[in-house]
């Protein structure tokens, strides 16, 4: 008891590990920095359960059958044959968007109605206030989209290729999203993304498709209605006033359903693309490599709405998924808890070489 | 077997002090539960040579109290950001927070809880350790746990293999 050595080190391995059970990833990282023995311990195969618990708490929506994929396959240092969970966890932000918040008390003033689909767990959101009036409303997510960090230093290993100077160097993040095969993708990426689905009205979705192809008459009937309603999907900084503006106003970015317009900053309309409405799923993403914001519609990439956005702005601004609803249609937001319609993984592949270069040992 | 829970168990520490508790209180310890009892005798003496008296005294205190008021299971992820938020039972809060519970005592307790197989005590002490470590940097943790410093070679190797743990938040 009077010995100067650490009492912790004298404990059996499983007890030592147990002592770290309740720590978060960052604290385990600090513990791993302290000494050789503890570092080897927390990165050894004995620590499997410790890291599994960490996956559960930071990656969320993880159950016993979940399996993770890392397409870049960041290198492992100690645990062989498995993915580098500690590194991937350390790249995951503390908080990721998971629901809409009651900003500006929309939910308590009964203007927004939510209901949860029992089967899929999807939350449907419906606006019940007056439509087409001057006062418009938006709903914002609880957390911003994850974003990569801009590194001022060059990566550890300098590129031998004669690359452009001052090339942006984004440190990727990990934000798990479900794939169509139910695996959970935790590949480091530099592209953030979410999707909004507008529930089809009355008619079944499959039927609706057939109807819209077959009957021009119905198509004409529905067009004027769509022009009256408007759903606006986009991104906004934290201070965006949800009560009184749709994304696209002030310093936000928005894609409006009624005329397919892309709006940014004080509502000045830039250009038009496809209109959208009930039954459609619209995706919105930020590609930090190009400094652009892109949209997708029913799994197809529509292209960039804005490009070369100021790097400093992107590096410092938390962008929140925002949906303006001036419509009776109910919508649901998917942050990756359900499979995306758009092939995000395929889109990110173009950057995988550059990202894996960062992590080559 | 006949007098299940009514007998007396005497625990003798490494420095020869004896602590008494009922069989029912000793049930929480896997080691004591399974240890052989003296036949036809109401009192069983067990030597706990791995634990010294100051620590054993606290452990017995824990077992006696646990017999009266069970400790709630600690949820993961933790349901709070401070020790007292996570552990909301006052007696257990005080148990690991009084002046006797210094750093050495805490780790001796951890060790004793493991040796005697007392899961709630192990959890409680681990939780305490967690909140001592959380928010501290590597230097401070090294000081707290009295760990040896890294040699420059070890540090270089660690930086190469696990660069992320050296990144500043």
Interface residues (C-beta under 8 A of the other chain):
Chain A: X1 X4 X5 X6 X7 X8 X9 X10 X11 X12 X15 X18 X19 X20 X21 X22 X23 X24 X26 X27 X29 X30 X31 X32 X33 X34 X35 X36 X37 X38 X39 X43 X53 X56 X57 X77 X78 X86 X87 X90 X91 X156 X361
Chain B: X52 X74 X76 X77 X78 X103 X104 X107 X108 X110 X111 X114 X122 X125 X126 X127 X129 X130 X133 X134 X135 X136 X137 X138 X141 X142 X145 X146 X147 X148 X149 X150 X154 X158 X160 X161 X162 X163 X164 X165 X166 X167 X169
